[in-house]
Amino acid sequence: MKTTLRQYSGLVLVGWMGLVSSAPAAPRANEFQPPVNIPPAAQILATLRKEHPRLLAHADEFARLHQRVAAEPQLGQWLEAIRRQGERILKEAPSRYEIPDGLRLLGTSRRVLGRVQTLGLLYRLDGDRRWADRAWTELEAAAQFKDWNPRHFLDTAEMTHAFALGYDWFYEAWTDAQRATLRQAMVEKGLKLALQVLEENRGWAAARHNWNQVCNGGISMGALALAEVEPDLAGRCLHLALRSLQRPMLEFAPDGAWAEGPGYWNYATTYNVVILAALQTALGTDFGLPNIAGFAEAGMFPIYATGPLDRTFNYADAHEGTIRAPHLFWLARQFNRPLYAWYQRQHAAPHPLDLLWFDPRGEQPAAGTLPLDKYFRHAEVVTLRSGWAERDALFVGFKAGDNKANHSHLDLGSFVLDARGVRWALDLGSDDYNLPGYFGKQRWTYYRLRAEGHNTLVLNPGQEPDQDPAAATRVTRFESKPDRAFAVADLTPAYAKHARRVERGVALLNRRQVLVQDELQADAPADVWWFLHTGAKAQVGADGTTATLTQGSARLEARILAPANARFEVRPATPLPGAPKPEKQADNRGVRKLAIHLPAARDLRLAVLLTPLRENESPKETSRPVQSLRDW
């Protein structure tokens, strides 16, 4: 079974085998000083609200939602869509213990969670006993599973989340015996196992990536659900989880971006917000955790990482699909950022949490009200665009960053390009997570994860990784003006074995052309390749210095400005001669790459101008001078 990052019920469903070997090592517990003080286990539940429901919303909040649905046409439409989902669930069999790839129960855990969220919202809004009865059938079946697959703890955490909501949102519908069944399952299959990991500060508890937020988030939901019955266990879990959670929360600083890519931004922030929201409703306090630097800015990332076609700049293990994030509504209300709510209203699936956290504020940015360009520090990601409203606007995503980041590819210097309603330069995204060694020693043999599978440079290709897997690079210059925006990245650490200096600049000229310029200095001649992956048809001009990409009636011209001896060629999206060719990797059918090959470069300035062409517009000759990146 193929497993990748994909969308499910409006939230991200992630298949993933465990902590990636490329993840940065986390410090031991006594070395990490969380910025927010968390009360000790014996005191953390002092303000616990005794009544149920108390997770994410109280009974009076559900009552107000019922009134809002009648007053807000968009909410009414969403509720009808969710009710149709509920009616379908009534006819479906309960989930079974299934590990189709031999590793993950995650699909089942996510199915149970999605069903409980849907049925639970409907029950809280209309009280129909059918929703509760079907939820019990689902939860009882999962309670009888032999385990919740703790070796892949995401599965355990998401199932605990499902049981927490099932216990809390249907609380008065259950008998004492039913509540005991749900509590026992959460305690034995979830919380006790999590506490061992938290106390030993290992695995996901010490991580700085999405695993931490998902596992701590799911377990904390369980702790808050049954806290008055299991105060000692719940208090210990919650205290340690909220200390641990601060590790990945620090990674949002300073601008809200996420090194694991937009898909895992969604997964991580989903659980980050769920636990913060539940703390507020169950304890009346979030302990100040939302004030951790960078977290308030997190909602800016999907807004800027999404192009005019609603496709994301999908670096790392990510797909280019639209980010649908109900928690943006919560972030909008928490930080008074109506723009976050505007984004989510355009993209909602809908999901039960869209209704629960709905915010009607915010509107599409008018000209001049929101900067067109953004540099996300720490993640080292830049996006440039010609406008916010037009579907045929020009959009560029460009990255430097850290190849050691969780879920990273060897994609430093890569970019995507949208214009005239087409994604001309694309990122192939992740491959099948079940490929041998995908998260191990074979990771850098797979084409989609290598530099040659991205829109960047390859120097002296061969069997070895074609960028340094340990390299960390930075955007060294960023400028945004009405007629010109650009970013320059120092990529030298990625190619240090082959060159003394490698820099790439990407510029938006007059908001209608893109200049990609590379500069390289090497002590010995380097075999240099330049790539642009595309789903468009590609035709190289007679002299090789131009190429025209065509998709439907849309066209884009690529023109080499320097050096004089450079020529385009069109190649399949497959490994170079001499590069690894592992079996069963994606064949990238329908994708080709525009390439430039310079077999003996020592002091190189390579400049390519990309110009989207309007209908019936002919390419124009250009004598644009090529300046050094230092003179940009």
Secondary structure, 3 states (H helix, E strand, C coil): CCCCEEEECCEEEECCCCCCCCCCCCCCHHHCCCCCCCCCCCCCCCCCCCCCCCCCCCHHHHHHHHHHHHHCHHHHHHHHHHHHHHHHHHHCCCCCCCCCCCCCCHHHHHHHHHHHHHHHHHHHHHCCHHHHHHHHHHHHHHHCCCCCCCCCHHHHHHHHHHHHHHHHHCHHHCCHHHHHHHHHHHHHHHHHHHHHHHHHCCHHHHCCCHHHHHHHHHHHHHHHHCCCCCHHHHHHHHHHHHHHCHHHHHHHCCCCCCCCCHHHHHHHHHHHHHHHHHHHHHHCCCCCHHHCCCHHHCCHHHHHHECCCCCECCCCCCCCCCCCCCHHHHHHHHHCCHHHHHHHHHHCCCCHHHHHHCCCCCCCCCCCCCCCCEEECCCCEEEEECCCCCCCCCEEEEECEECCCCCCCCCCCCEEEEECCEEEECCCCCCCCCCCCCCCCCHHHCHHHCHHHCCCEEECCCCCCCCCCCCEEEEEEEEEECCEEEEEEECHHHHCCCCCEEEEEEEEECCCEEEEEEEEEEEEEEEEEEEEEECCEEEECCCCCEEEEEECCEEEEEEEEECCCCCEEEEECCCCCCCCCCCCCCCCCCCEEEEEEEEEEEEEEEEEEEEEECCCCCCCCCCCCCCCHHHC
